[in-house]
Amino acid sequence: MAITPPPRRPRTLSDAKTEAEALFKKTTTKPIETPAKPAAVPGVRELVSLRIDQDVLAFFQDDGPGWQDRINDALRKVAGK
């Protein structure tokens, strides 16, 4: 005795319309594009706000002007760059 699948429901105009709309939407919908990360330009610095303990800041400022460069150099060294 062979098992026969149940009869399919006849397609209606509504089914065809729904399928066509779904295919059209998939074809015409633009994929979400993630913005490209801008390439870092060597030597360009970015202004940031950073909270540093007073004693650490005093350590770098004690040698006079250029303290921000010294902080940057210390951070670069720790970052392995």
C-alpha positions as CSV (number, residue, x, y, z in Angstrom):
1,M,0.0,0.0,0.0
2,A,1.6,3.3,-1.1
3,I,1.3,6.4,1.0
4,T,0.1,9.3,-1.1
5,P,0.7,12.9,0.0
6,P,-2.3,14.9,0.9
7,P,-3.6,16.9,-2.1
8,R,-2.2,20.4,-2.4
9,R,-4.4,23.3,-1.8
10,P,-5.0,25.0,-5.2
11,R,-3.0,28.2,-5.7
12,T,-5.0,31.3,-5.6
13,L,-4.4,34.7,-7.1
14,S,-3.6,36.0,-3.6
15,D,-0.9,33.4,-3.2
16,A,0.8,34.3,-6.4
17,K,0.6,38.0,-5.6
18,T,2.1,37.5,-2.2
19,E,5.0,35.4,-3.6
20,A,5.6,37.9,-6.4
21,E,5.7,40.8,-3.9
22,A,8.1,38.9,-1.7
23,L,10.4,38.2,-4.6
24,F,10.2,41.8,-5.8
25,K,11.0,43.2,-2.4
26,K,14.0,40.9,-2.0
27,T,15.3,41.9,-5.4
28,T,14.8,45.6,-5.0
29,T,15.7,46.1,-1.3
30,K,19.2,47.5,-0.9
31,P,21.4,45.5,1.5
32,I,22.4,47.4,4.7
33,E,25.9,48.8,4.1
34,T,28.1,49.3,7.1
35,P,30.0,52.5,6.7
36,A,33.6,52.0,5.9
37,K,36.0,52.8,8.6
38,P,38.1,55.7,7.5
39,A,41.7,54.8,7.0
40,A,44.0,56.3,9.7
41,V,46.4,58.8,8.3
42,P,49.8,58.5,9.8
43,G,50.9,61.4,12.0
44,V,47.4,62.9,12.3
45,R,46.3,63.3,15.9
46,E,42.8,63.4,17.3
47,L,41.6,65.7,20.1
48,V,40.3,63.6,23.0
49,S,39.3,64.2,26.6
50,L,41.0,61.9,29.0
51,R,40.9,61.7,32.8
52,I,44.3,61.1,34.3
53,D,45.3,61.0,38.0
54,Q,46.8,64.3,39.1
55,D,50.1,62.8,40.1
56,V,50.5,61.1,36.7
57,L,49.8,64.3,34.9
58,A,52.2,66.2,37.2
59,F,54.9,63.6,36.3
60,F,54.6,64.3,32.6
61,Q,54.2,68.1,33.1
62,D,57.3,68.4,35.4
63,D,59.6,68.3,32.4
64,G,57.9,71.3,30.8
65,P,56.4,71.8,27.3
66,G,55.9,68.6,25.3
67,W,54.1,66.8,28.1
68,Q,51.3,65.7,25.7
69,D,53.8,64.2,23.3
70,R,55.5,62.3,26.2
71,I,52.1,60.9,27.3
72,N,51.4,59.9,23.7
73,D,54.9,58.2,23.5
74,A,54.2,56.3,26.8
75,L,50.8,55.1,25.6
76,R,52.3,54.1,22.2
77,K,55.0,52.1,24.0
78,V,52.4,50.3,26.2
79,A,50.2,49.6,23.2
80,G,53.2,48.0,21.4
81,K,53.2,50.4,18.5
